[in-house]
Amino acid sequence: MERSKLILFPVMLFLFSVSLLCAPVFLAAQDAGYIIDYTEEQPRIIQTLVWENDEYSMYYNVQIQFFHEEGYDESKGLPSGYYEHLTTTITDNFIEVSLTPGRYRYNVTPYDFLGRQGESSGWIEFEIIEAYRPVIERYLPQAFYLDQKTERALHIRGFNLFEESQVFLRSSAQDVRPIKIDTPNENRMTLFFDDETLPAGVYDIYIVNPGGIESITKDFTIGYQKWVDIFLKTIYTPIIPVYGQLNEIFTGGAYFAGASFAIEFIFSKRTIITGGIEVSYSAFSLNDALSFKSDFNGILNGFSGISDGIFFQDINFNIVMQKRFFQRRMAVSFRFGAGVTVAKGSGTYEVNDITAHFNLSLSYIILLLNGFNLEFGADLYNYSTGIFAGFSDGGNFSGVIKPRLAMVWQF
C-alpha cells in the first residue's frame, strides 16, 4: 500500500518573556501558533507544531532536537550540533510544547493500525526568538481635552517599549493612530496625534510588540473639559457712515469716538462650524469735532461746531457662527443679529428717541497668549433713522460701518 509523505508546518517562531508587573490578560494569539497560559503561578508560552494528517496513520512519533553551540553550556562539554530534546507518541496531527529560545528541528514518523512505520517527514528546522510583553506603568496626560489649545502628545513610561512596537488608541468604534512616535529608550515613548482629526471618545491604549504579544491600558479619554468657551471683549469701534440719512448729515470722514463691550458664548464641541451667541453694548458719537476729515477746512469747521452731534448707545443680540483652525489658535467669526438704539442729539441735531437696528459682522481672532486673543474685523449696522427726517432727505434707513479692534479674554 502506497503512503503519502507527511507535510509539516513550522508555525511557531517566537517565545515570549512575559512581565508580571501588569494584570495578566488572555492573548488571542492562536492564529500565530501560540497561546499564553496564565493558570499557573507564572505565565507559560505554549507553541504549536502542526503537520498534515495522514488518513492511514493511527499515531505519530515526534522528535524534537535542540541545537547546541559549543561553549554555550560548558558543563556539558558537548560539541556544536543537534541533541535530543523531546521524543513522544501522539494520535493528533499537532503537538503543543513550551520551548526556550534557540534553534530547533523536528520530524514526524507515522504508524498505521498494525504498528508499521510509514515514511518520515524529514527534519524541519525552526527557531524560537525571544520577545517581550510591553508594560505601561503610567502615562501623561490622563486625557486630551479638545477645548484646550495644546500639542497632542501622549507620554508613556514603562518597560519593553521598542521602536518596532505598534501603538495606537482603540475604542469600540475606531482606531486612532499617532502621526509620529518617539522612542528614545525601552522605558519611554511619546505619541504625537493630529489635533484636527482627533475624535472624542473613551479609548484603550494598545501596544503590540514584535511577535504579536500586546498590552492594553484602559480608559484614556478624548473629550471636553467644558462645553462652552466664554469670551470677554473690549472693542475699539470707530464709525464710518456709508448710506442713508446719517451719511448725508455726517459726511467726509470717519468718527473715532466709539467703543463696545461684549460677552460671547461659543460651544466647545468640534464641528465644521461652531455656533454661539453674543451680547454687546456699544456707544459712539457722530460729531465733526471727533472725526477724521478729508480736508483741513472740514476739521476747523468741526471744532467750531463741537456742540453739534448725536450720541448713540446700542444694545445687540447676535447669533455667532465660528470656524476654528490651526489647533484652535485662530478663528473666523460671522455674526448677525438685531438690537435697540438710543439716540440723543445736541445743538443743531436736537433729537431724543429710541430706534431699532440690525447688523452683520465678520472678524478674525488670533491667540496671542494663553487665554488672551486679538480680534479685528468690521460690523455693518443698519439703523431705522426716520427720526432724522428733519435734517435729511436720505430715506428712513442709515448704514454705518464699525471697524473693530478688540482685546479678548477667553475662559
NUTI-57312 format. One record per residue (C-alpha): residue in three letters; x, z, y. Coordinates in steps of 0.5 Angstrom, whole numbers, plus 2048, in hexadecimal, padded with zeros to 3 digits. Last residue first. Layout:
N
alaXZY...
This chain:
411
phe7E783C8A3gln7EA8368A7trp7EC8368AFval7EB8308B3met7EE82E8B9ala7EB8298BCleu7EC8228C0arg7E581E8C1pro7E48188C5lys7DC8198C8ile7D98128C9val7D38128CDgly7CC80F8CDser7C680F8D1phe7BF80E8D0asn7B980D8D4gly7BB8078D8gly7C08068DDasp7BC8068E3ser7C080B8E6phe7BF8128EAgly7B88138EAala7B88118E3phe7BD8178E1ile7B881B8DDgly7B68148D8thr7BD8168D5ser7BC8178CEtyr7C38178CCasn7C78138C7tyr7CE8168C5leu7D38138C2asp7D98178BFala7E08168BEgly7E68178BAphe7EC81C8B9glu7ED8228B5leu7F38278B4asn7F382C8AEphe7F58338ADgly7F38378A6asn7FA8368A3leu7FE8328A9leu7FD82B8ABleu7F78288A7ile7F48228AAile7ED8208ACtyr7EA8198AEser7E48198B2leu7DE8148B3ser7D78178B7leu7D08158B8asn7CB8188BCphe7C48198BEhis7C181C8C4ala7BC8208C7thr7BA8238CEile7B98298D2asp7B98298DAasn7BC82B8E0val7BD8268E5glu7C08258ECtyr7C58208ECthr7C881F8F3gly7CA8268F3ser7C982A8EDgly7C78288E6lys7C582C8DFala7C48288D9val7C282C8D2thr7C38288CCval7C08288C5gly7C28268BFala7C38208BAgly7C781E8B4phe7CC8198B1arg7D381B8AFphe7D98178ABser7DF81A8A9val7E68178A7ala7EA81C8A3met7F281E8A2arg7F582389Earg7F0823899gln7F5821894phe7F781B898phe7EF819898arg7E981C89Blys7E281889Dgln7DD81C8A1met7D681B8A2val7D38208A7ile7CC8218A9asn7CC8248B1phe7C88298B5asn7CA8298BCile7C982E8C2asp7CB82A8C8gln7CC82D8CFphe7CD8288D5phe7CF82A8DDile7CD8248E2gly7D18238E8asp7D18238F0ser7D58298F2ile7DB8258F2gly7D98208F7ser7DF81F8FBphe7E48208F5gly7E081A8F1asn7E18168F7leu7E98178F7ile7E98158F0gly7E580F8F1asn7EA80D8F7phe7EF80D8F2asp7ED8098EDser7EB8098E5lys7E88108E6phe7EA8158E1ser7E481A8E2leu7E38218E4ala7E28208EBasp7DD81B8E9asn7D98208E6leu7D681F8DFser7D78268DCphe7D78288D4ala7D582D8CFser7D582D8C8tyr7D28318C2ser7D282F8BBval7CF82F8B4glu7D282B8AFile7CF82A8A8gly7D28288A1gly7D382289Cthr7D981F898ile7DA818897ile7DD816890thr7DC81D88Darg7E082388Dlys7DD82A88Eser7DF82D894phe7D882C898ile7DA82C89Fphe7D78318A4glu7D982F8ACile7D98348B2ala7DA8318B8phe7DC8338BFser7DC82D8C5ala7DF82C8CBgly7DF8278D1ala7E18278D8phe7E68208D8tyr7E181B8DBala7E38148D9gly7E380E8DEgly7DF8098E3thr7D880B8E3phe7D48118E3ile7CC80F8E5glu7CC8098E2asn7CF80B8DBleu7CB8118DBgln7C580D8DCgly7C68088D6tyr7CD8078D3val7D48098D2pro7D580F8D5ile7DC8128D3ile7DD81A8D2pro7E381E8D0thr7E28228CAtyr7E78288C8ile7E582B8C1thr7E68328BFlys7E48318B7leu7E28368B2phe7E28338ABile7DF8368A5asp7E083389Eval7DA835899trp7DA836891lys7E083B891gln7E583C88Ctyr7E4835889gly7E5833882ile7EB83187Dthr7EB837878phe7F0838872asp7EC83C86Dlys7F083B866thr7F783B864ile7F883685Eser7FF83585Aglu80182F856ile80482C850gly804825850gly80B82384Dpro80E823854asn80B829858val80482985Bile80282D861tyr7FA82D863ile7F8831869asp7F1833868tyr7EC83186Dval7E6833871gly7E382E876ala7E482A87Dpro7E782387Cleu7EE82287Fthr7EF81B882glu7F181C889asp7F6822887asp7FA81D882phe7FD82387Ephe80482587Dleu80682A877thr80C82E877met80F831871arg814837870asn81783A869glu81A834866asn81E83286Cpro81D82E873thr81682B870asp813827876ile80C823874lys80981E878ile80281B879pro7FF820875arg7FA81E870val7F3821871asp7EF82086Agln7E781F86Aala7E0822869ser7E1828864ser7E782A869arg7EE828868leu7F582986Cphe7FB82686Aval802827867gln806822862ser80C825861glu812821861glu816824867phe81582B863leu812831864asn81483685Ephe81283C861gly80E83F867arg80D83E86File808838872his808836879leu80283287Bala80382E881arg7FD82B885glu80082B88Cthr7FC82E891lys7F682E895gln7F1832893asp7E9830891leu7EB82E88Atyr7ED834888phe7F2834882ala7F283A87Egln7F783F87Bpro7FC83D87Fleu80183E87Btyr80283E874arg80484386Fglu807844868ile80583D865val80883C85Epro80A83685Barg80B835854tyr812833851ala81582D84Dglu81A82D848ile81A826844ile81982683Dglu81C81F83Aphe81A81A835glu81C81682File818813829trp81C813822gly81980F81Dser81180E81Bser812810814glu80F80B80Fgly80B80F80Agln80C815805arg8088167FFgly80481C7FFleu7FF8197FBphe7FA81A801asp7FF816805tyr805818809pro807816810thr80E817813val80E81981Aasn81581981Ftyr81781D824arg81D81D82Atyr81F82282Farg823822835gly822829839pro81E82E83Dthr81A833838leu815831833ser80E833832val80A82F82Dglu80482C82Bile804827826phe800820825asn7FD81C820asp7F982281Cthr7FB824815ile801828816thr808829813thr80E82C817thr81582C818leu81882E81Fhis81E82F823glu82382B81Etyr82A829822tyr82B823826gly832822828ser83882582Cpro83D829828leu83B830826gly83F836828lys83883A827ser83A84082Cglu83D83B831asp836838833tyr836832837gly83E831835glu83C82B831glu835828833his82F82A82Ephe82A82582Ephe82482882Bgln820826825ile819825823gln81682381Cval80F82281Aasn80C821813tyr80681E813tyr7FF81F80Fmet7FA81C80Bser7FC81580Dtyr7F880E80Cglu7F580D812asp7FB80E816asn7FA81281Dglu7FE80F823trp803814825val80381A82Aleu80781F82Dthr804825831gln80882A835ile805831836ile80883583Carg80783C83Cpro805841841gln808848840glu80484E83Eglu80084A839thr7F984683Atyr7FC842840asp7FD83C83Cile800836840ile7FE82F83Dtyr80282983Cgly80282183Bala80081E842asp7F981E840gln7F982583Eala7FB827845ala7F582B848leu7F883184Aphe7F5837848val7F683C84Epro7FB84284Eala7FB847855cys801846858leu808849858leu808847850ser80D841851val80C83C84Cser813838849phe810832847leu81282D841phe811826842leu81181F83Emet80B82083Aval808819837pro80D817832phe80881282Fleu80A810828ile80880A824leu80880B81Clys809805818ser804802814arg80380380Cglu8037FE807met800800800
